[in-house]
Amino acid sequence: MHFSIPDTQEFTDGAGNTYIGYNIHINGLFHCTVRYKQLYNLHVQLSKDLDMSLPIFPPKKFFPLTPTQQEERRLALEKYIQSIGQNVAINNSEILNGFLLNAQQETVGDLSETETLDIFFMNGSKISLNVSTGEYSGGILKKVYKHIKLIEKYHSYFALFVIIQDELSNNIKILRKLQDFESPFITYKYMSSMGAKIVLRKSYWDTTYDLELLNDPVTLNLLYVQTTAEICSRWILANKDTQYHLENLQKSRNKKEYLNVARYLKYYGYIQFSPCYCDYPQHGSRVLLAIGGNELNLRILSSEEQEIVFKVSRMRCWRITTIQNATDHPEDNYEYSLELSFEYLIARNKLQWITIVSEQAILMSVCLQAMIDELLQKCVVGSRIQVESGKSWTYIMRDGQSRINMGSPLRECANNNHLPKSGPIIKKLTSKWSAVTSKKSNESAVDKTHTTCPTTNDFDIVENNVFRMIGDEDL
């Protein structure tokens, strides 16, 4: 997960005292506002519950903070929460997930007990569910699965996503995947003004999993609906002859054969992103970027379209950088610019930093991380790792009141991990086998060829453990 605390708010409590609220953004979007003491209480409970060393928490101050000290605390809290966000074991903690869910509910304030929530499919059809406003994503998913009669063994292959879909142009823009630490209803309320909606779509990268799903009528229909939408929006490319063949299969309602044809088309199984900029092959190149098939694919938008492929197994590490008041591309009209930079093995013994400037940089990073998680699990030998659940923990509200919570049943990892039948199923990755590890920017062991503007805010560098397994065939 990518955490940030870009700004703060000033509040007044019931006694007339002012305090600072820290606005937490997760994976690029606002999630909740919390006080320092709430984050400190979270740190204390994580320290007691987890058998690992946590980052040092910013110390308390005994006197009112000056504006400079307030900014220093914001940066320190951001650095702390970014560090725990890169640790898989902490991410899977019931305490962290429960804290984030409770904080989101408290931030919104008074909510009615039940509401109607529309869950869409990629063809525009929808189902309407009666949900609790505080119900987490896993609970909503179970209701969706029950409604569409999806059998349990296929539950982990699908997830809820927040997307924007233009009905006139058929353009699809994925904002992010919903996680267990949030209420889909609250998240939808935050983003409904953007024209966003919650959709059910597949949540895996290895397209060989399709082979089993094509034999089940419910999963077959889900894949068919998503694939037809992606071909219509030109996420998946097909020439005229293939398009004509697919249209005939669609008319005859031969969904399985339609998918058997579509699975071999260019960009099937990829997530497409909005046009953005890259410094490769030259600075300021405008590109279309897609992630899938264990690669990051760039199409250079010029008079002669050029395609460049970067294999995820050759990315040593990557990082997200926020640049304030970027001026390189003023036509984009953003107050800040997000950059995804990755260090790539261009040739044997030659690493090069490549930077992509995009408002969707965080989603790109999340996609890379999920894809590498899936790759790495195929190399891990072991059995399912169980985590003790049902422990009680305390949520401290902004006004200081305590609320005792019971841990929820063991949930799947947020990445919806999958393995083929021939491999072990591991729902929880330990930090040892995490696909990515966090490292501070100034501690990198290699020289950087990429430089950034001085007014930047760097996330920790994310190191790719799949890179350690690179073989001669990858060079």
C-alpha positions as CSV (number, residue, x, y, z in Angstrom):
1,M,0.0,0.0,0.0
2,H,1.1,3.5,-0.7
3,F,0.4,5.9,2.2
4,S,0.8,9.6,2.2
5,I,-0.2,12.5,4.5
6,P,-0.2,15.5,2.0
7,D,-1.9,18.0,4.3
8,T,-3.6,18.6,7.6
9,Q,-6.8,20.1,9.0
10,E,-7.5,22.1,12.2
11,F,-10.4,21.0,14.4
12,T,-12.0,22.2,17.6
13,D,-13.1,19.7,20.2
14,G,-16.1,19.9,22.5
15,A,-14.1,21.8,25.1
16,G,-13.1,24.5,22.6
17,N,-9.5,23.2,22.2
18,T,-8.0,23.0,18.7
19,Y,-6.1,20.1,17.4
20,I,-4.5,19.0,14.1
21,G,-6.0,16.2,12.0
22,Y,-3.8,14.4,9.5
23,N,-5.4,13.5,6.2
24,I,-4.3,10.0,5.2
25,H,-4.3,9.1,1.5
26,I,-4.0,5.5,0.5
27,N,-3.0,4.5,-3.0
28,G,-3.4,8.1,-4.1
29,L,-6.9,8.8,-2.8
30,F,-8.2,10.3,0.4
31,H,-9.1,7.8,3.0
32,C,-9.5,9.4,6.5
33,T,-8.4,12.1,8.9
34,V,-6.8,11.1,12.3
35,R,-5.1,12.7,15.2
36,Y,-1.6,12.1,16.4
37,K,-2.8,10.2,19.5
38,Q,-4.8,7.8,17.3
39,L,-1.7,6.9,15.2
40,Y,0.3,6.5,18.4
41,N,-2.3,4.1,19.8
42,L,-2.1,2.2,16.6
43,H,1.6,1.9,16.9
44,V,1.5,0.7,20.5
45,Q,-1.1,-2.1,19.6
46,L,0.9,-3.2,16.5
47,S,4.0,-3.4,18.6
48,K,2.3,-5.7,21.1
49,D,0.5,-7.8,18.5
50,L,3.3,-8.3,15.9
51,D,6.5,-10.2,16.5
52,M,8.7,-7.8,14.6
53,S,10.5,-4.4,14.9
54,L,8.4,-1.5,13.8
55,P,9.7,1.9,12.6
56,I,10.4,4.5,15.3
57,F,7.3,6.5,15.9
58,P,7.6,10.3,16.0
59,P,8.0,11.3,19.7
60,K,5.4,13.2,21.7
61,K,5.9,16.9,22.4
62,F,5.0,18.4,25.8
63,F,4.5,22.0,24.5
64,P,2.3,23.4,21.7
65,L,3.9,22.9,18.3
66,T,5.1,25.8,16.2
67,P,4.1,25.8,12.5
68,T,7.6,24.5,11.6
69,Q,7.3,21.7,14.2
70,Q,3.8,20.8,12.9
71,E,5.2,20.4,9.4
72,E,8.1,18.3,10.8
73,R,5.6,16.1,12.6
74,R,3.4,15.7,9.4
75,L,6.5,14.6,7.5
76,A,7.6,12.2,10.2
77,L,4.2,10.6,10.5
78,E,4.0,10.3,6.7
79,K,7.4,8.6,6.7
80,Y,6.3,6.2,9.5
81,I,3.1,5.2,7.8
82,Q,4.8,4.8,4.5
83,S,7.2,2.3,6.1
84,I,4.5,0.1,7.6
85,G,2.6,0.3,4.3
86,Q,5.4,-1.5,2.5
87,N,5.4,-4.4,5.0
88,V,3.1,-7.3,3.9
89,A,2.8,-8.7,7.4
90,I,1.7,-5.4,8.8
91,N,-0.7,-4.8,5.9
92,N,-2.4,-8.1,6.7
93,S,-2.8,-7.2,10.4
94,E,-6.3,-7.1,11.6
95,I,-5.4,-4.2,13.8
96,L,-4.2,-2.0,11.0
97,N,-7.1,-3.0,8.7
98,G,-9.6,-2.4,11.5
99,F,-8.1,0.9,12.5
100,L,-8.3,2.2,8.9
101,L,-11.9,1.0,8.6
102,N,-12.9,2.7,11.9
103,A,-11.1,5.9,11.0
104,Q,-12.8,6.1,7.7
105,Q,-16.2,5.7,9.4
106,E,-15.4,8.3,12.0
107,T,-14.2,10.8,9.4
108,V,-17.5,10.6,7.5
109,G,-19.5,11.0,10.7
110,D,-23.1,10.1,11.2
111,L,-24.3,7.4,8.8
112,S,-27.6,5.6,8.5
113,E,-27.6,1.9,9.4
114,T,-28.3,0.6,5.9
115,E,-28.1,2.0,2.4
116,T,-28.5,0.7,-1.2
117,L,-25.2,0.2,-3.0
118,D,-25.0,-0.5,-6.8
119,I,-22.4,-2.9,-7.9
120,F,-21.8,-2.8,-11.7
121,F,-20.4,-5.2,-14.2
122,M,-18.3,-4.2,-17.1
123,N,-21.2,-4.2,-19.6
124,G,-23.1,-1.6,-17.5
125,S,-25.6,-4.0,-15.9
126,K,-25.8,-3.8,-12.1
127,I,-27.1,-5.4,-8.9
128,S,-28.4,-3.4,-6.0
129,L,-27.5,-4.5,-2.5
130,N,-28.7,-3.5,0.9
131,V,-25.5,-2.9,2.9
132,S,-24.4,-1.6,6.2
133,T,-22.5,1.7,5.7
134,G,-19.6,0.4,7.8
135,E,-19.4,-3.0,6.0
136,Y,-15.9,-3.7,4.7
137,S,-15.1,-4.8,1.2
138,G,-14.8,-8.5,1.9
139,G,-18.3,-8.5,3.4
140,I,-19.8,-6.7,0.4
141,L,-18.0,-9.2,-2.0
142,K,-19.6,-12.1,-0.2
143,K,-23.0,-10.6,-0.9
144,V,-22.1,-10.1,-4.5
145,Y,-20.9,-13.7,-4.8
146,K,-24.0,-15.0,-3.3
147,H,-26.2,-12.9,-5.5
148,I,-24.5,-14.1,-8.7
149,K,-24.1,-17.7,-7.4
150,L,-20.3,-17.8,-7.7
151,I,-18.9,-20.9,-6.0
152,E,-16.4,-20.3,-3.2
153,K,-13.3,-21.7,-4.9
154,Y,-13.5,-18.9,-7.4
155,H,-14.0,-16.1,-5.0
156,S,-10.4,-14.9,-4.9
157,Y,-10.2,-14.5,-8.7
158,F,-12.5,-11.4,-8.6
159,A,-12.6,-8.2,-6.7
160,L,-14.3,-4.8,-6.5
161,F,-12.7,-1.9,-8.3
162,V,-13.5,1.8,-8.5
163,I,-13.6,2.9,-12.2
164,I,-14.8,5.8,-14.4
165,Q,-16.4,4.6,-17.6
166,D,-17.4,7.1,-20.3
167,E,-20.6,5.7,-21.9
168,L,-20.2,7.7,-25.1
169,S,-16.6,7.0,-25.8
170,N,-16.5,3.6,-24.0
171,N,-13.2,4.8,-22.3
172,I,-12.4,3.0,-19.1
173,K,-10.2,4.4,-16.3
174,I,-9.5,2.3,-13.3
175,L,-8.9,4.4,-10.2
176,R,-8.1,1.6,-7.8
177,K,-9.1,-1.7,-6.2
178,L,-11.2,-1.7,-3.0
179,Q,-9.4,-3.1,0.0
180,D,-10.7,-4.7,3.3
181,F,-9.7,-1.6,5.3
182,E,-12.5,0.4,3.7
183,S,-16.2,0.6,3.4
184,P,-17.2,0.4,-0.3
185,F,-20.3,2.6,0.4
186,I,-18.2,5.4,2.0
187,T,-15.5,5.2,-0.7
188,Y,-18.2,5.4,-3.3
189,K,-19.7,8.5,-1.6
190,Y,-16.3,10.2,-1.7
191,M,-15.9,9.6,-5.4
192,S,-19.4,9.6,-6.8
193,S,-19.0,13.3,-7.8
194,M,-16.3,12.2,-10.2
195,G,-18.7,9.9,-12.0
196,A,-17.0,6.8,-10.4
197,K,-18.8,3.5,-9.9
198,I,-17.9,0.2,-8.2
199,V,-17.5,-2.7,-10.6
200,L,-16.7,-6.4,-10.2
201,R,-13.9,-7.6,-12.4
202,K,-11.1,-10.2,-12.4
203,S,-8.2,-9.6,-10.0
204,Y,-5.3,-11.7,-11.3
205,W,-2.6,-11.4,-13.9
206,D,-1.7,-14.9,-15.1
207,T,-4.1,-15.6,-18.0
208,T,-3.6,-19.4,-17.7
209,Y,-6.1,-19.2,-14.8
210,D,-8.7,-18.5,-17.4
211,L,-8.6,-22.1,-18.6
212,E,-10.4,-23.4,-15.5
213,L,-12.7,-20.4,-15.2
214,L,-14.0,-21.0,-18.8
215,N,-15.6,-24.2,-17.6
216,D,-17.8,-22.6,-15.0
217,P,-20.9,-20.8,-16.3
218,V,-20.7,-17.9,-13.8
219,T,-17.0,-17.2,-14.2
220,L,-17.3,-17.7,-18.0
221,N,-19.9,-15.0,-18.1
222,L,-17.8,-12.6,-15.9
223,L,-14.8,-13.0,-18.1
224,Y,-16.9,-12.6,-21.3
225,V,-18.6,-9.4,-20.1
226,Q,-15.2,-7.9,-19.1
227,T,-13.5,-8.9,-22.3
228,T,-16.2,-7.5,-24.6
229,A,-16.0,-4.2,-22.8
230,E,-12.3,-4.0,-23.1
231,I,-12.4,-4.8,-26.8
232,C,-15.0,-2.2,-27.3
233,S,-12.9,0.4,-25.4
234,R,-9.8,-0.8,-27.4
235,W,-7.9,-1.9,-24.3
236,I,-7.6,-5.2,-26.3
237,L,-6.6,-4.7,-29.9
238,A,-8.1,-6.8,-32.8
239,N,-7.7,-6.4,-36.5
240,K,-10.8,-6.1,-38.8
241,D,-11.0,-9.8,-39.6
242,T,-10.7,-10.9,-36.0
243,Q,-13.2,-8.2,-35.0
244,Y,-15.7,-9.5,-37.6
245,H,-15.1,-13.1,-36.3
246,L,-15.7,-12.0,-32.7
247,E,-18.9,-10.1,-33.7
248,N,-20.3,-13.3,-35.2
249,L,-19.4,-15.3,-32.1
250,Q,-21.1,-12.6,-30.0
251,K,-24.3,-12.8,-32.1
252,S,-24.3,-16.6,-31.8
253,R,-23.7,-16.2,-28.0
254,N,-20.7,-18.5,-28.1
255,K,-19.0,-17.0,-25.1
256,K,-16.4,-19.7,-24.6
257,E,-15.1,-19.6,-28.2
258,Y,-15.2,-15.8,-28.1
259,L,-12.9,-15.9,-25.1
260,N,-10.7,-18.6,-26.7
261,V,-10.1,-16.2,-29.6
262,A,-9.8,-13.0,-27.5
263,R,-7.2,-14.6,-25.1
264,Y,-4.6,-14.5,-27.8
265,L,-5.2,-10.8,-28.8
266,K,-2.7,-8.0,-28.0
267,Y,-3.1,-6.6,-24.5
268,Y,-5.5,-9.2,-23.3
269,G,-5.1,-9.4,-19.5
270,Y,-3.5,-5.9,-19.3
271,I,-4.6,-2.8,-17.5
272,Q,-4.4,0.3,-19.7
273,F,-3.6,3.7,-18.4
274,S,-4.3,7.2,-19.7
275,P,-1.7,8.9,-21.9
276,C,1.3,10.1,-20.0
277,Y,5.0,11.1,-20.4
278,C,8.2,9.1,-20.2
279,D,11.9,10.0,-20.3
280,Y,12.6,7.0,-22.5
281,P,13.5,6.7,-25.3
282,Q,13.9,10.4,-25.0
283,H,12.8,13.1,-22.5
284,G,9.2,14.2,-22.8
285,S,8.0,11.2,-24.9
286,R,4.2,11.0,-24.8
287,V,3.2,7.4,-24.3
288,L,0.3,4.9,-23.8
289,L,1.2,2.6,-21.0
290,A,-0.2,-0.9,-20.2
291,I,0.7,-3.4,-17.5
292,G,0.1,-7.1,-17.9
293,G,1.8,-10.3,-19.1
294,N,4.6,-9.7,-16.6
295,E,5.7,-6.6,-18.4
296,L,5.2,-2.8,-18.5
297,N,4.5,-1.9,-22.1
298,L,5.0,1.6,-23.7
299,R,3.6,2.8,-27.0
300,I,5.3,6.0,-28.1
301,L,2.7,8.4,-29.5
302,S,4.4,9.9,-32.5
303,S,4.1,9.9,-36.2
304,E,5.5,6.3,-36.2
305,E,4.2,4.5,-33.2
306,Q,6.9,2.5,-31.4
307,E,6.5,-0.2,-28.8
308,I,8.9,-0.7,-25.9
309,V,8.6,-3.6,-23.4
310,F,10.0,-3.7,-19.9
311,K,9.9,-7.1,-18.2
312,V,9.0,-6.9,-14.5
313,S,11.7,-9.5,-13.7
314,R,14.4,-7.0,-14.9
315,M,13.2,-4.1,-12.6
316,R,15.5,-4.0,-9.7
317,C,13.4,-1.5,-7.8
318,W,11.0,1.4,-8.2
319,R,9.8,4.5,-6.4
320,I,7.0,7.1,-6.5
321,T,7.9,10.8,-6.4
322,T,5.6,13.7,-5.9
323,I,6.8,17.0,-7.5
324,Q,4.9,20.1,-6.5
325,N,4.0,22.8,-9.1
326,A,5.3,20.8,-12.1
327,T,5.8,22.9,-15.2
328,D,7.1,20.4,-17.7
329,H,3.6,19.6,-19.1
330,P,1.4,22.6,-18.2
331,E,-1.4,21.4,-20.5
332,D,-2.2,18.7,-17.9
333,N,-3.2,21.4,-15.4
334,Y,-2.2,19.5,-12.3
335,E,-1.0,21.2,-9.1
336,Y,1.5,18.4,-8.6
337,S,3.0,15.7,-10.7
338,L,3.4,12.0,-9.7
339,E,6.3,10.1,-11.1
340,L,7.0,6.3,-11.2
341,S,10.7,5.7,-11.6
342,F,12.1,2.2,-11.9
343,E,15.7,1.0,-12.2
344,Y,15.9,-1.4,-15.2
345,L,18.5,-3.9,-16.4
346,I,18.9,-2.5,-19.9
347,A,21.8,-4.9,-20.6
348,R,24.1,-7.2,-18.7
349,N,25.7,-5.1,-15.9
350,K,23.9,-2.0,-17.0
351,L,21.1,-0.5,-14.9
352,Q,19.2,2.6,-15.9
353,W,16.5,4.7,-14.2
354,I,13.4,5.3,-16.3
355,T,10.7,7.8,-15.2
356,I,7.0,7.9,-16.1
357,V,5.0,11.1,-15.2
358,S,1.4,10.2,-14.7
359,E,-1.5,11.0,-12.3
360,Q,-2.0,7.2,-12.2
361,A,1.6,6.5,-11.1
362,I,0.5,5.0,-7.8
363,L,-1.9,2.6,-9.5
364,M,0.9,1.6,-11.8
365,S,3.1,0.8,-8.7
366,V,0.3,-1.2,-7.1
367,C,-0.2,-3.2,-10.3
368,L,3.5,-4.0,-10.5
369,Q,3.5,-5.1,-6.9
370,A,0.5,-7.3,-7.3
371,M,1.9,-8.9,-10.5
372,I,5.3,-9.6,-8.8
373,D,3.5,-11.1,-5.8
374,E,1.8,-13.5,-8.1
375,L,5.1,-14.4,-9.8
376,L,6.9,-14.9,-6.6
377,Q,4.4,-17.2,-5.1
378,K,5.1,-19.8,-7.8
379,C,8.7,-19.9,-6.5
380,V,7.8,-20.2,-2.8
381,V,7.6,-23.7,-1.3
382,G,5.6,-24.1,1.8
383,S,2.1,-24.4,3.3
384,R,-0.6,-21.9,4.1
385,I,0.5,-19.6,6.8
386,Q,-2.2,-19.1,9.4
387,V,-2.7,-15.9,11.4
388,E,-4.4,-16.0,14.8
389,S,-7.6,-14.0,14.6
390,G,-10.3,-12.9,17.0
391,K,-8.1,-10.9,19.3
392,S,-9.5,-7.8,20.9
393,W,-8.0,-4.4,20.2
394,T,-8.9,-0.8,21.0
395,Y,-9.8,2.0,18.7
396,I,-9.2,5.4,20.2
397,M,-11.5,8.0,18.7
398,R,-10.6,11.6,18.1
399,D,-12.3,12.8,21.3
400,G,-10.3,10.2,23.3
401,Q,-13.1,7.7,23.8
402,S,-12.2,4.1,23.5
403,R,-14.0,1.4,21.5
404,I,-13.1,-2.3,22.0
405,N,-13.1,-4.3,18.7
406,M,-12.8,-8.0,18.0
407,G,-10.6,-9.1,15.2
408,S,-12.4,-10.4,12.2
409,P,-11.9,-13.9,10.7
410,L,-8.8,-14.5,8.7
411,R,-9.1,-12.7,5.4
412,E,-7.4,-13.1,2.1
413,C,-4.3,-11.0,1.4
414,A,-5.3,-7.7,-0.2
415,N,-3.7,-8.7,-3.5
416,N,-6.0,-11.7,-3.9
417,N,-3.1,-14.2,-4.2
418,H,-3.6,-17.2,-6.5
419,L,-1.5,-20.2,-7.5
420,P,-2.1,-22.9,-10.1
421,K,-3.2,-26.2,-8.8
422,S,0.3,-27.6,-9.0
423,G,1.7,-25.2,-6.4
424,P,1.1,-24.4,-2.8
425,I,-1.5,-22.0,-1.7
426,I,-0.2,-19.2,0.5
427,K,-2.6,-16.6,1.6
428,K,-0.2,-14.6,3.8
429,L,3.3,-13.8,2.6
430,T,5.8,-13.3,5.4
431,S,8.2,-10.4,5.1
432,K,10.9,-12.8,4.0
433,W,8.9,-13.8,0.9
434,S,7.3,-10.5,0.2
435,A,7.6,-9.6,-3.5
436,V,8.7,-6.2,-2.6
437,T,10.7,-4.6,0.3
438,S,11.0,-1.0,1.4
439,K,14.3,0.9,1.4
440,K,14.9,4.6,2.1
441,S,15.9,6.6,-1.0
442,N,19.2,7.7,0.5
443,E,20.2,4.2,1.4
444,S,20.2,2.8,-2.1
445,A,23.3,0.7,-2.8
446,V,23.5,1.8,-6.4
447,D,24.2,5.1,-8.0
448,K,21.1,6.9,-9.5
449,T,21.2,8.3,-13.0
450,H,17.8,9.9,-12.5
451,T,17.5,13.2,-10.7
452,T,14.4,15.0,-9.5
453,C,13.3,18.5,-8.8
454,P,14.3,19.7,-5.3
455,T,10.7,20.3,-4.3
456,T,9.9,16.6,-4.2
457,N,8.4,14.1,-1.8
458,D,9.8,10.6,-2.3
459,F,8.1,7.4,-1.2
460,D,10.5,4.7,0.0
461,I,12.2,2.8,-2.8
462,V,10.5,-0.5,-3.4
463,E,12.9,-3.4,-4.2
464,N,11.8,-6.3,-6.4
465,N,12.8,-9.6,-5.0
466,V,11.9,-11.4,-8.3
467,F,14.9,-9.5,-9.7
468,R,17.2,-11.6,-7.5
469,M,16.0,-14.7,-9.4
470,I,16.9,-13.3,-12.8
471,G,18.7,-15.8,-15.1
472,D,20.8,-15.6,-18.2
473,E,17.7,-16.2,-20.3
474,D,16.4,-12.8,-19.1
475,L,19.5,-10.9,-20.3
